Amino acid sequence: MQKTALLELTNRKAHYDYFFEATYIAGMVLSGTEIKSLRAGKASFNDSYCLFHNGELFVKSLHISEYAYGTYTNHQPMQERKLLLNKRELKKLENKIKEKGYSIIPLKIFLAESGYFKMEIGLGKGKKSYDKRNTIKERESDRDIKRKYGV
């Protein structure tokens, strides 16, 4: 039986801009007001990416809006947030992004059944403009087939 996410925020532009070779599920280190904002669906993936600092993985440029009812304990919307993976996965990712053209991109934030927010990250290689045109063409042809045959 597959576990389903209770709340899900996705980075729709990521699949348009990158080819993904592998995906990983990482835990996130968040404060209380960040959790409340995520539960309200107040996050933006615009230009967000992951980077390594001292052997630890961080997500950068992920915008989580300030909690509306937060007081002086409110968080900074654009701060770096630590991602939690095991050491084997971290080493594998760190070695892979040293190769030219690879990036680690956040794909999805979801609330797991355990009650913790998790982030799905993908190891991707950037698409060229002609690859993006092919993606659009395939999407439109699939849409036309579904319209025509009602599949």
DAQUI-V150117 format. One line per field, one symbol per residue. phi: phi as a letter, one per 40 degrees, with the letter a starting at -180 (. if undefined). burial: # if it has 9 or more other C-alpha atoms within 8 Angstrom, else .. A space follows every 50 residues. Layout:
phi = ???
burial = ???
This chain:
phi = .ccbccbabbcccccccbcbcabbbbcbcbccccccccccgcbbcdfcab acafgbcbbbgccbdcccbcbccccccbccbcbbbccccccccccccccc gcbbbcbabaccccgbcbbcbbcbbcccccccccccccccccccccccbg c
burial = ....#..##.#..#.#####..#.####....######...##.#..### ##...############..#...#..#########....#..##..#... .############...###########....#..#.........##.... .
